Amino acid sequence: MVSHQKQADYDVSELVDQYLDFCANRKGLRPHTVDIYRRTLNKFTTWWLTPLEELEAEDIEAFAWRALKNGNPPSPSTARRELAALKKFLDWCVGRKRIQVHAQLVAVAPKVQPGKPKPVADEHWCQLWQSQLTPDDRLWLGLAYFCGFRRYEIVTVAPEAVHTNTGYIRFERKGGKNEALAYRDLPRAVETKLPWVTEGWEQWINILETTATARAATGEQHLSVHAWGDSFLDGNRLSKHLTRHLLPAAGLDPETFTIHQLRHSCATNLFRVGLDAAYIQATLSHSSYSTTKGYVDQSGHLARWIDDQKGEKEQWKTSQPSMKHGHQPQSKP
């Protein structure tokens, strides 16, 4: 990396602002995505102090692999995400003839090996769920475990999205698609055969609905709010709250499970009680059946996992059974 500083005839920070404005207002990217780009590019402008034309592929790769605050290297997925954000910014600069730099064309992104979906162990979930949780924490944990919400969906859902008269919650899925989910039906269906993992779900419904009603009345924008009154700005803060506070307070190792594993558990539990994969695919908004199949893993891995959890062999249906009467959603608001 070039170590000397040289004055450029443009302001990189201004280019970043123009690019972010382009992403938000011309491309129509989600605010969450624009915020990720902003944080990455702001880090880059303080890390790279020479003209952009002097960038080399090795510099871009070095930025993506720079050490974190704790001195550890980033994960391959984090490095790949930041490298992609930087390359898109540089491509935009070149396309708008702001600069002439081509290092991004040969910079190599790290390979990310897709991990096999792994649900949360029943005993670990119960240990956390039965611990001393605030209503706010119980609210968002239930959205992840009972409804399969992603981190982004948890932190962006609005109070008025909860329709207590119909039992549906409307929210923005990954990719910007708006959907409605029957939040009462899912834990009720799982309770039929797995009551130990849904203990207290009626209390969770009450917390969800009363919180949504109260926050909608006061004009708050977010349903999920930190226990100290500070809104969760992004999924990363939510993950840190889980690993640094909730899991240790429940007597669990901080690395026991992630928020996304709660989503895996939602799919797995629905499959365990006999719901068909097509319904699970629609519930979790998977774009392809293969994604859902990877979550529930009908090849035998799930059965072995259930053996570990319950200590007994269970035969799971491979057909497509219907939900019991009263559990199938009737109409969307």
N, C-alpha and C positions, 0 to 999 in steps of 0.2 A: 504494500500500500504506500502511496506517495505520502511522505511525512511533512513536506514543506507546505506553507499556506500561500496561496496566490489569489489575488482579487479577480473575481469574475465580473463580466459586464452585465450580470443579471443577479437577481436575488432569488436564491433557491427557495426560501420560505414563501415568496410570492408565487413562484411556480407551483408549489405544493397547494397553496390556497386556491389557485386557479384550477388545478387538477381536481381537487375535492369538490369545488363548485360544479365542475363539469360532471363528475360522478353523480352528484346529488340531483342536479337540475336538468342535465341533458340526458344522461343515461338512466336516471331514475332508480339508482341503487337504493337499497334499504338503508335507513339511518344507521343500523347496526353495522352494516358492511362498510359504510363510509367512515364510521368511527374507528373501525379496525385499521383501515388505510391511514387515517389521520395519526393514530398512535404510532404506527410503524414508520411513517415518513417523518414524523417529528423526531423520533429517535435517530433516524438516518441523518437529518440535517445537523444534529449535534455531534454525530459520530464522524461525518465526512466534512472536512473543512476546506477542501480544495475544489476548483471548478469541476463540474460534472464531466466535462470532456476528458479529464484525466483518469476517469474510472476505468478499471480493467476488470475482467471477469473474476479474477481472484479477489478483488476488493469487494465485489458484490457478494461473493460466497463467504468472505470473511465477516461481512456485516451480519449475514444470516446466521452464522455459527458463533457469533461473539458470546462471551460468557454472560450468564445472568447475574443478577445482583448478589446471589449467594455463592457465586464463583463456579457454579456447575454449568456445563454446556446445555443448550436448549435441546428439546426433543426433536427428532427428525421432522415431525409434523409441524412444529412451531417454526423451525428454520425454513421449511418449504413454504409455509404461509407467508412469512415475511419476505422471502426472496421473490415470491410471486407478486406481492404488492409492490415491491420496488421495481420489478421489471415492467409492470403495467404502467407505472408512473413514468419511467424512462422512455417507454414506447410512445406514450402520449406526448412527451416533450419533443421527441424526434418527429413525430407525425405533425405536430404544430410548428415545426421548424424553430423551436426555441433553442435547441442545442443539437450538436452532432456527436452522438455517442452510440456505440454499437456493442459495448461490452455485455449488455444484457442478453444479446442474441446467443452467446456461447456460455454464459454462466450456467452451471449445472445444479439443478435442484436435487436435494437428497431424496433417496428412495424411501418410501414409507410402506412398511409391510402391514397390510390390513390385519388387525387382530381379530381373533375369533370372539364373537359376542359372548359375554359371560354374565349371567344374572347374579344378583346379590343373594347370598345364602340366606335362607329363611331366618336362621337364628341371629344373623347379623342385623337384618332388617328389624326384627322384633326387638332386639336389644336397643337399637336406636329409637324406634317408634315408641317404646315404652319408657324412654328416659324423660327427663324434665325438659320438655321443649316449649318454647314460647308459641302462642297461636300463630304468629307470622311464619315461624319455621315449620310448624306442623302443616300450615297451608301449602307452602311450596313443595315440601317433601311429598305430600299427597298428590299434588299435580304430577309429579315425576313418576311416582310408584304406581298409583292407581290409574292415571290417565296417559302415561307415557309421554309427558311433555319434555321437549328438549330445553336446554338452558335458555336459549334465546326466547322461546315461547313463554317460559316462566316469567322472565324479567320484563316482557313487553305487553303481556295481557292486561287489559284495562278492567277496572271494576264493573263498568256497565256492560261488559261482555258476558257476565254471568246472568243468565235468565232463570231466575228462581221459579217462575211460573211454569216453565217447560222442562227444566232440568238440563238445559244445554248451556255450554260455554263457547262463545265465538272467539276466535283468535287467529293470528297470522302464523301460518306454517313456514317452515324453511322454504325459501324461494319466493315468498310473498303471497302464497295462496291462502285465502281466507276460508276457514272451515268451522263447523260446529260439532261439538262432541258431547255425548250424553254422559256427564260426569257422575250421575247417580247410578246409572246402570252398570258401569264397569266394576266397581268394588262389590256391588250387590251380586253380580254374576260369579265373581271369584269366591265370595263368601260361601257359596253353596258347597264347595268341596275343600276349600282352604281357609277355614275360619280363623286359624291362628295368625295368618298374615294380614287379615283385614280387621282385626280387633280394633274397635273404636272408629270404624269408618263413618258411622252416623255422626259422631262428634266432629269428624273432619268436614262432613257436609255442612254441618251447622256453622263451623268456623268460616268455611268458604263463603257461604251465603250471607251471613251476618256481616262479615268483613267487606264483601263486595257492596252490599247495600249501604253501609256506613261510609265507605270511601267514595262511592259514586255521589252520595249526597253532599259531600264536602268538596267535590270537584277534583279529587286526586286522580292522577293520570295512570298510576300503576297499582295493580292489585297486590303484588308481592313487595313488601316493604321490610327493610331490616329491622330487627328487634329494637335497635336504638333510634329508630325513626329516620334513618338515612336510606334513601332508595337504593336498591341494587342497580348500578349503572350498566353492568354487563355480566355475562355468564362467568367470566373469570373470577370476579369478586364473590359470586355465589359459590363457586367451587372452593375458593379459599376459606370461605365461612364454614363449609362442610368439613374440610380437612383440618382446619386449625382450631375449630371450636366445637362443632356438634359431635363429631366422631370421638375425639378425646374425652369430652364431657360424658359420653355414654360408655366410656371404658373400652373403646375400640381403637385399633391402630389407625392413624390418619390415612394410611394407604389401603384400608380395608376395601373400599369401593368408591366409585366415582358417581357423579350425578347421572351420567349417561347409562351406567349400569342399572340404575333404577328404571330407566326406559326399557332396557332389555328384560328386566324382571316383569314389567307390565305385560309385554308380549308373551313371555314364558308362562306366566300365571294364567293368562287367557287360554293358552293352548293346553295347559295342565287340566283345566276344568272342562275341556272338550269343545271349545269354540273353534270353528274352522279357520283355516289360514287366510281365506279370502276376507273374512270379517276382520281379522287382526290386521291384515294389510291395509284395509280401509281405515281402521281406527288409528293406526300409527302413521298413515299417509305415506306409505312406502310407494315409490314410483314403479317398482318391479316386484314380482313375486319372489325372485331369487333373494332379494333383501330380507323379506319376511321369513323365508325358509332358513336363511342364515341366523336369524334371531331365535326361532323356535327349534331349529335343527332337528328335523324329523328322522334323521338317519340313525339315531340310537344314542347320540351324545346326551340328549335331554333325558332320556330314560335313565341313563347311568347317573346323571346329575341328581335326578329325583331320588334314586336309591340312596345316594350319599346324604340327602336331606332328611328323608323319612325312615331310612333303614329297612325298607321293604320294597319288594318288586311290584310295580304297577303296570297294567296294560293300558296304553293310551291309544285312542282311536286315530286311524289315519284317514277316515272318511270325513265328511263335512257335516257335523251335526248342527242343528239349529239351536238358537238360544231359547231358553224356556219362556213360556208366555209371560209377558210383563217385563222382560229384560230387553227385548228387542226395541230399539228406538222407533217411535211412531212417525214423528214429523219434526222437521227442523224449523226453528223460528225464522 
